[in-house]
Amino acid sequence: MTPEVALILGIDGLANGAVYLLAGLGLVLIFSVTRVVFVPFGDVAAFAALSLAAFETGRMPATVGLVATLAVLALAVEIRSLVVRGEARRIPRALLGWGLLPALPCLAAWAIAGRAAPALLQVAVAVALVVPIIPLVARIALQPIADASVLVLLIASLALHFLLSGLGLLFFGPEGSRTAPLVGGAISVVGFTVSGQVLLMVGAAAVLSALFFLAFERTVAGKALRATAVNRIGARLVGIRPARTALLAYVCASLLAGLIGVLVAPSTTMYYDSGFLIGLKAFVAAIIGGLVSYPLTALGAIAVGVVESFASFWSGALKDVIVFSLLIPALLLRSFFSAHVEEEEEELDE
């Protein structure tokens, strides 16, 4: 391997690592607040990519039907829960939060589908379309079992992946799609050309990571998320409702998934199930960070991207095996240096 080839692979690895960084941040955010390893994270990213591809070809994205279906189910679950708890007076608020708000991006998609809308508007609506998906899915399947053990939540999350994958096949079909580059042009780095799309991916990861840091450090909502992640019981004692912080975590993670989808779509053909591998590789990065540390997760994501890039050069057939093998030393080190304690039993305030 020549230095020139190593440089090319390194740049490609940084671009992949930027995607895994954003996905890893989303996984760590959800797990730290809710104890859920959200396996379908990558599926939502794939839905965003397919939605943008539909806009570019003048079609109505099938995501509209998917979001509408999930909204009806989530609204039914919420209304039933309110009636059982004797809080029927809150049904109008439920109609607003679980019915009207998810319908807004669907209406926006209907308004621009088949029309010559600006590319930036198409991207914005494609991302907005998938933002309700994770909160809706969580309300249907995860919130009712929020007090369960981490293992039960993991099994439920895995089942949700298969459900969303099946719904993706039903709504989007088996055909793959690729979108136009979000930015054109290229720059020269040490005699090598780097596309504007790669620079956008790396820059977006850096900017969003910085925004996450500022949000967690400077905003009330960010501090509430941090408090819930550190100690849910203590957070509840000072007036923070875990159910609300969980909803905020799901919304933020869904937004990250949508951004990942539109960033990845121009560089690879996306299918309804293409996001699964993205989620798995981001999970490797999150494990390196112990599912709690954002800086270590970011370093792990860059490592995963670089290792994947060089592994694809050495053996394209074994690149995924090499990447996932990083889990073994990461888990061994975590097991050696971490204290083993029983999971706390606690009740979440619905």
N, C-alpha and C positions, 0 to 999 in steps of 0.2 A: 504494500500500500504506500503510495507516494504522499508527500505532504499536501499536495493539491487535492487529492481524493479525500484525505482526512478532513481538510477544511470544508469541502462540499458536504461531506457526511455530517460534520459538526453543525453546520448551518441548518441542514435539514432536521437534525436532532433537536436544535433549539426551537424550530417551528413546531415540531410534534410535542416537545416538552411544554410549550406555551399552552397548547390545547389541554394537555393532561393537568397542567397547573390549575386552569380554571375549573376543570371537572373535579380535581382533587379538593379545591376549596369548597365547592358545593357539597361534596360528600362529607367532608369534615364538619362543615356548618350544620348539616342535618343531623349527623351522628352526635355531635357534642351537645346539641340542644334537645334532641328527641330520643337518642339511643338507637336510632334506626339506621342500618346500613342500606341506603336506598339504591338497590340494584338497578331499577329501571331508569336511572339518571341518563344514561346514554341514549335510551330509546326516545326520550323527549328531545334530545339534541337532533336525532335523526328526523323527527317529525318537523322540526323547525326548518331543516335543510330541504325537506320535501315540500314544505309549504312555500318556501321561496322559489323553488323550481316551478311549482304550479303557477305562481304569479307571473313568472317570466315567460311562460308558454300561454298565458291568457286564460288559464283555467281557475275555477274556484277550488281552493285547497280542501282536501278531504278532512283536514284538521278541524274545520268548522263543524262537521258532523260529529267528530270525535269529542270535541269540547262540549257541544250541545248534549250529547248522550251522557257524558260524565256529570254535567251540571244538573241535569234532571235527577240522576241517581243521588248526587250529593245533597240536593235540595230535599229529596224525599227522606234521606237519612236524618238530616238536620231537623226537619219538621217533626218526624216521629220522635226524635230525642227530646225536643222541646215539649211535646204533648205528654210524653211519659213523665218528665220532670215537673209537669204542671206549670210550664212557662210559655203557654200559648200566646201570651201578649207579645212575645219576641218574634213571632212568625213574620211580621212585615220586615223586620230587620234581616231575618234569614233570607227572605225573598230578594232583598236588595243585594246582600253579600254573596249568596250562592246561586242566584238566578240572574239578576241584572248585570252585575259586574262581569261575569264570564261572557255574557252576550255582547258586550261592547266591542271587543276585538273581532268577534264574529261578524257584527254589523260593518265594521271597518273593512274586513276582508271582502264582504259582499259588495261594498261600495267601490272598491278598486279592482276587483277581479274582472278580467277581460278588457280593461281600459289601459291606456298608455300612461300609467302612473310613474312618477320618478322612481329610480332605483332605490334611493334612500328610503322613500316611503314604503316601498315593498318590503325592504329589510325590516323596517320598524314594525310593520303590521305582522310579518311572519314571526318575529320574536314575541310580539304581544299575544299572538294566537296561542303560543304554547305556555305562556306564563301561568294561566289558570290550571294547567293539567296536573302538576304535582300537588298543589293544594287540594284540588278536587279528589284526586285519587287518595290522598292521605285522609281526607274527611270520610270517604266511603269505607276504607279498609283498615287504616292505621289508628285513627283517633279512638275508635271504639275499643281497641286493645292496647291503649297507650300504657297501661300498667303492667303489661306482660313482660316476661324476661327478654333479654337481648336476643336469645336464640329463637324464641317465638316470633319476635319482630323481624328477625332475619329471614325466617321461613316465609312469613307473610310477604316480605319485600320481594323475595325470589318468585313467589307465586304471582305477584303483581307484574314482574318482568314478563313472564310467559303470557299473562293476560294482555298487557299492552302490546307485546309482540304480535299476538294473534289479532288484536284490534287493528294494529298497523297494517297487517296483511289484508285484512278485510276492507279497510278504508282506503289504503294507498295502492294496494296491489303489489305484485312481485317485481315490477319494473324499477330500475334504478334511475337516478337523475343526477345531473351535475349543473351547477349554476355558473353564471358568468363571474369573472373576477370582480371583487368589490372595488379594487383599485388597479390601475394599470401602471405601466412603466417599470423601471428597474434601476438599480444603482450598481456601481462596480465596487467590490470589496477585494482589495489585494489582487486585482486582475480577474476576479470572478463576478459574474452577474447574479445579483440577488433580486428576485421579483418583488414588486410592491406588495403582493398578497402575503408573502412571508413576513415582510416588515410589519404589515398590518397585524398579523397574528401575534408576533412578539410584542409589538407596541401595545396592543389591546390587553394582553395578559399583564404587562407591567402597569398600565394605567388602572385597570380594574383591581389589581392587587393593592395598589396604593389607595384607591378609593375604599376598599374593604378595610384597610388599616385605619384610615381616617374615620370611617363610619363607626368602627368598633371603639375607637378611642375618644371621639368627640361628640357623638350623638347619644341621646337618651335611649333610642331604640337599640343601638349597638351595645350600650352598656347593659341593657336588659338581657340581650342575647348572651353576653359574656357571663352575667350573673347566673342565668339559667344553666349555662354550660358548666360552670364551676360547681354550683350546688343548687339543685332545683328546690329542695326544701327551704333552704335559706332565702332563695329568691322569692318563694311564695310568702314567706313570713314578712317580707318587706313590701308586699303588695304587687309583686310581679306574677302574672298568671301564666303558667307554663303552656297552656293551650294557645294563648295569643302569641307568645314568643315562638312556639312551634310553627304556627301559621306564617309568621314573618320569615322564619328560616326556610320554609317550603317555598314561599314566593321568591325570595332572593336566589335560592338554588335553581328554581325554574327559569328565572331570568338568565342566570349563568348558562344553563343548558341551551336556551334559545340562542344566546350569543355564540356559543360553541358551534351550534349547527350551521349558522350562516357564515362563520369563519372557515369551517372545514369544507363546506359544500363546493366551493370553486376548485379545490385541489384534489378531490377524490369523488368517485361516484357513490352516492348514498342510496342505500336500500332501506326498507322499513326496519330491518334488524341490524343495520350497520353500527348503530350506537352501542351495541352490547360490548364489543371489544374496546371501544373508547372508555366506557365505564369501568371495565375490568382493569385496564392499564392505569386509569386514574386511581382505582382502588389500591393497586400496588404502591403508588406514590403516597396515598393516604396512610397505608400501613407503615411505610417508612417513617411517616410523621406521627405514628401511634394513634391515628384518628383523633388527635387533639391539638397538635402543633401545626399552625399554618406555615411558619417559616420552614420547618422540616419537610412538610408536605410539598412546598414549592421546590426545595432542593431535590426531593425525591422525584418530582415530576420531570425536572430537567434531566436527572440521571436516567429515568425511564426512556425519555425521548432520545437521548444520545445513545444509550445502549441499543435501543430498537433500530436506530439508523445504522450503526456499525454492524449489528447482527444481520440486518437485511443485506449488507454487502458481503458478509462471510457466508451466510446461508439463508436465502429467502424462505425456504421451507421451515427452518427452525427458529426464525426470529421471535415468534411469539413464545416459544418454549424458553428461549434465553431470557426474554423479558420477565415472564412469570416466575422463572427460577430465582429472581431477585427476592421473592417472597420468603424463601427459605432462610437466608442469612438475616433478613430483616426481622422475621418472627423469632429466630433464635436469640438475637441480640435483645429484642424487646422482652422476651421471656426471662432472660438472664438478669437484666437490669431493673425490671419492674417488680414491684411488690404485688403478691397475689392475694387479693381480698375477695370476699364474697360480695356479690352484687347487692346493693342496698334495696330493701323492700320499701317502696313508697307509693303513695297514691297521688295521681296527678289530678289537679283541679280541672274539671271539664269546663 
